[in-house]
Amino acid sequence: MRPARAGELDSWREEYECPRWVATQKVTTIGLVRIQWFCPVIKSAVAQRFRGFLPVVVDIETGGFNASTDAMLEIAAVLVSWDETKGWHRSETVARHVKPFAGARLEESALKFNKIDPWHPFRLAVDEKEALNDIFSRVRDVVNVHGCSRAILVGHNPAFDLSFLKAAVERAKVKRNPFHAFSTFDTASLAGVAFGQTVLSRAVAAAQLEWSEEAAHSAIYDAEKTADLFCVIVNQWDRFRGSDLPSA
């Protein structure tokens, strides 16, 4: 195998150039010619806004309050994006119903609160490993697209969701968790500062968004409302900051 001759790399670059969001280094072999170059990672406005982190809103519905012993029953992850017209906004929701793991505890009070029947056949639930892999795969894709370093979990009192997420990752032996191990954005705290409200339903109302008690306490609904609240607060702050914002 010989090194690329002068001029060959330039002629191949357009065809084989690595996408700006994929990696910092790419090695390509063409016939017996091995070429190697470094590609700059260009961070989008999303990555620039949060120091390289991709905010992903997560809500997890469970069979109790103990992450080690109680079942994860639903998980939803809402991806957010930014453009000059809409500002920060919801872009995509990925969600799964989850089968209780073997030996999981299911508190009757928790099931009454979230109105979940863990054994209902129409839930089409999957095991924890499949659910996490499906969501993590999509999150990693978007992390790469924006040139981010990791995802950061956004939640309403996110310590609860992060603890269940990490327990399920360990239990299912899932590799390549894209979320930061301990840092989070808490919309309860943000809403307390922005609107003087910390309860999700009241914060959503204070932000002049719609809220349905009937639909609440499903992972998708709560995650999407939390994402809307997060976007309203960040957009409000960004308007205040004005010219300090990163460009797309």
C-alpha positions as CSV (number, residue, x, y, z in Angstrom):
1,M,0.0,0.0,0.0
2,R,1.5,3.4,-1.0
3,P,0.7,6.8,0.3
4,A,-1.5,9.1,-1.8
5,R,0.5,11.1,-4.4
6,A,0.4,14.9,-4.6
7,G,-2.9,16.0,-6.0
8,E,-4.7,12.7,-5.5
9,L,-6.1,13.7,-2.1
10,D,-7.6,16.9,-3.6
11,S,-9.2,15.0,-6.4
12,W,-10.8,12.5,-4.0
13,R,-11.7,14.9,-1.3
14,E,-15.1,15.9,-2.7
15,E,-16.2,12.3,-3.2
16,Y,-14.9,10.9,0.1
17,E,-14.9,13.9,2.4
18,C,-16.3,13.1,5.8
19,P,-19.5,14.9,6.7
20,R,-18.8,17.8,9.0
21,W,-20.8,16.2,11.8
22,V,-19.5,12.6,11.8
23,A,-16.0,12.6,13.1
24,T,-12.8,14.4,13.6
25,Q,-10.8,11.9,11.6
26,K,-11.5,9.6,8.6
27,V,-9.4,7.0,7.0
28,T,-10.3,5.8,3.5
29,T,-8.7,3.1,1.4
30,I,-9.1,3.3,-2.4
31,G,-7.6,0.3,-4.1
32,L,-4.1,0.1,-2.7
33,V,-4.0,3.8,-1.7
34,R,-4.7,4.7,1.9
35,I,-5.6,8.3,2.6
36,Q,-6.1,9.9,6.0
37,W,-7.2,13.4,7.0
38,F,-8.7,15.3,9.8
39,C,-12.1,16.9,9.4
40,P,-13.1,19.9,11.5
41,V,-16.2,19.4,13.5
42,I,-18.5,22.4,12.9
43,K,-20.9,23.0,15.8
44,S,-24.4,24.1,14.9
45,A,-26.2,26.8,16.8
46,V,-27.7,24.1,19.0
47,A,-24.3,22.9,20.1
48,Q,-23.0,26.4,20.6
49,R,-25.9,27.4,22.8
50,F,-25.3,24.9,25.5
51,R,-21.5,24.4,25.5
52,G,-21.6,21.4,23.2
53,F,-24.5,19.6,24.9
54,L,-27.7,18.6,23.1
55,P,-30.7,19.2,25.4
56,V,-33.0,16.2,25.2
57,V,-36.2,16.2,27.3
58,V,-37.0,12.9,29.0
59,D,-39.9,11.7,31.0
60,I,-40.1,8.2,32.6
61,E,-43.3,6.7,34.1
62,T,-42.6,4.1,36.7
63,G,-44.1,1.6,39.0
64,G,-42.7,3.3,42.1
65,F,-40.1,5.7,43.4
66,N,-37.1,3.4,43.9
67,A,-35.0,3.2,40.7
68,S,-33.2,0.0,41.8
69,T,-36.4,-2.1,42.6
70,D,-39.3,-0.5,40.8
71,A,-40.3,-0.9,37.1
72,M,-39.7,1.6,34.3
73,L,-43.0,1.4,32.4
74,E,-42.8,4.2,29.8
75,I,-40.0,6.4,28.5
76,A,-40.2,9.3,26.1
77,A,-37.4,11.5,24.7
78,V,-38.2,14.8,23.0
79,L,-35.6,16.3,20.7
80,V,-35.5,20.1,20.3
81,S,-34.0,22.3,17.6
82,W,-33.5,25.9,16.8
83,D,-34.0,28.1,13.7
84,E,-34.2,31.8,13.1
85,T,-37.9,31.7,12.5
86,K,-39.2,29.6,15.4
87,G,-36.4,29.8,17.8
88,W,-36.2,26.8,20.1
89,H,-39.0,24.3,19.4
90,R,-39.9,20.6,19.6
91,S,-38.6,18.6,16.6
92,E,-39.2,14.9,17.3
93,T,-40.4,12.5,20.0
94,V,-39.2,9.0,20.5
95,A,-41.0,6.8,23.0
96,R,-41.5,3.3,24.1
97,H,-43.7,1.3,26.4
98,V,-41.5,-0.9,28.6
99,K,-42.0,-4.3,30.1
100,P,-41.3,-4.6,33.8
101,F,-38.0,-6.3,34.3
102,A,-37.9,-9.7,36.1
103,G,-38.7,-9.2,39.8
104,A,-39.6,-5.5,39.4
105,R,-41.9,-4.0,42.1
106,L,-45.1,-2.4,41.0
107,E,-46.7,-0.1,43.6
108,E,-50.5,0.1,43.3
109,S,-50.5,3.8,44.2
110,A,-48.0,4.6,41.4
111,L,-50.1,2.7,38.8
112,K,-53.3,4.4,39.9
113,F,-51.5,7.8,39.5
114,N,-50.1,7.2,36.0
115,K,-53.1,5.1,34.9
116,I,-50.8,2.4,33.4
117,D,-51.8,-1.3,33.1
118,P,-48.4,-2.9,32.7
119,W,-49.8,-6.1,31.3
120,H,-52.3,-4.6,28.8
121,P,-51.7,-6.4,25.4
122,F,-52.2,-3.2,23.4
123,R,-49.2,-1.5,25.1
124,L,-46.9,-3.4,22.7
125,A,-44.2,-3.0,25.3
126,V,-40.5,-4.0,24.7
127,D,-37.9,-4.9,27.2
128,E,-35.6,-2.2,28.8
129,K,-32.7,-3.0,26.6
130,E,-34.6,-2.6,23.3
131,A,-36.3,0.6,24.5
132,L,-33.1,2.2,25.6
133,N,-31.2,1.2,22.5
134,D,-33.9,2.6,20.2
135,I,-33.9,5.9,22.0
136,F,-30.1,6.1,22.5
137,S,-29.5,5.4,18.8
138,R,-31.6,8.3,17.7
139,V,-30.2,10.7,20.3
140,R,-26.6,9.8,19.2
141,D,-27.5,10.5,15.6
142,V,-28.8,14.0,16.5
143,V,-25.8,14.6,18.8
144,N,-23.6,13.9,15.8
145,V,-25.7,16.0,13.4
146,H,-25.2,19.1,15.5
147,G,-21.6,18.5,16.4
148,C,-22.4,18.1,20.1
149,S,-20.3,16.2,22.6
150,R,-23.1,14.6,24.6
151,A,-26.8,14.8,25.3
152,I,-27.9,16.4,28.5
153,L,-31.2,15.3,30.1
154,V,-33.8,18.0,30.5
155,G,-36.7,17.1,32.9
156,H,-39.1,18.4,35.5
157,N,-37.3,17.4,38.6
158,P,-34.8,15.4,36.4
159,A,-33.0,13.6,39.3
160,F,-35.9,11.1,39.3
161,D,-35.7,10.4,35.6
162,L,-31.9,10.3,35.5
163,S,-31.8,7.8,38.4
164,F,-34.3,5.4,36.6
165,L,-32.5,5.8,33.3
166,K,-29.1,5.0,34.8
167,A,-30.5,2.0,36.8
168,A,-32.1,0.6,33.6
169,V,-28.8,1.1,31.7
170,E,-26.9,-0.8,34.3
171,R,-29.5,-3.5,34.6
172,A,-29.8,-4.1,30.9
173,K,-26.0,-3.7,30.3
174,V,-26.7,-1.1,27.6
175,K,-23.5,0.4,26.0
176,R,-22.9,3.9,24.7
177,N,-25.3,5.9,26.8
178,P,-25.3,9.4,25.1
179,F,-26.5,11.3,28.2
180,H,-24.2,13.1,30.6
181,A,-23.7,11.0,33.7
182,F,-24.9,13.6,36.3
183,S,-25.5,17.1,34.8
184,T,-29.2,18.0,33.9
185,F,-31.4,20.9,33.2
186,D,-34.3,21.2,35.6
187,T,-37.4,22.9,34.2
188,A,-38.9,23.1,37.7
189,S,-36.0,25.4,38.7
190,L,-36.1,27.3,35.4
191,A,-39.9,27.8,35.6
192,G,-39.6,28.9,39.2
193,V,-37.2,31.7,38.1
194,A,-39.2,32.6,34.9
195,F,-42.8,32.3,36.1
196,G,-42.7,31.8,39.9
197,Q,-44.2,28.3,39.4
198,T,-42.5,24.9,40.0
199,V,-45.5,22.5,39.5
200,L,-45.5,21.4,35.8
201,S,-49.1,22.0,35.2
202,R,-49.0,25.5,36.7
203,A,-45.7,26.4,35.0
204,V,-47.2,25.3,31.6
205,A,-50.3,27.5,32.3
206,A,-48.1,30.4,33.4
207,A,-46.2,30.1,30.1
208,Q,-49.6,30.4,28.3
209,L,-49.4,26.8,27.0
210,E,-52.3,24.3,27.0
211,W,-52.5,21.6,29.7
212,S,-54.9,18.6,30.0
213,E,-55.2,16.8,33.3
214,E,-56.8,13.9,31.4
215,A,-53.8,13.4,29.2
216,A,-51.2,14.1,31.9
217,H,-48.9,11.5,33.4
218,S,-48.1,9.7,30.2
219,A,-44.5,9.8,29.3
220,I,-45.1,11.3,25.8
221,Y,-47.5,14.0,27.0
222,D,-45.4,15.1,30.0
223,A,-42.2,15.1,28.0
224,E,-43.7,17.2,25.2
225,K,-45.2,19.7,27.6
226,T,-41.9,19.9,29.5
227,A,-40.1,20.4,26.1
228,D,-42.5,23.2,25.2
229,L,-41.9,24.9,28.6
230,F,-38.2,24.6,28.2
231,C,-38.3,26.1,24.8
232,V,-40.5,29.0,25.9
233,I,-38.1,29.8,28.8
234,V,-34.9,29.6,26.6
235,N,-36.5,31.7,23.9
236,Q,-37.5,34.3,26.4
237,W,-34.0,34.4,27.8
238,D,-32.4,34.5,24.3
239,R,-34.6,37.5,23.4
240,F,-33.3,39.2,26.5
241,R,-29.7,38.3,25.6
242,G,-30.1,39.6,22.0
243,S,-26.9,39.9,20.1
244,D,-24.9,37.4,22.3
245,L,-26.7,34.5,20.6
246,P,-24.7,32.1,18.3
247,S,-25.7,32.1,14.7
248,A,-26.9,29.1,12.7
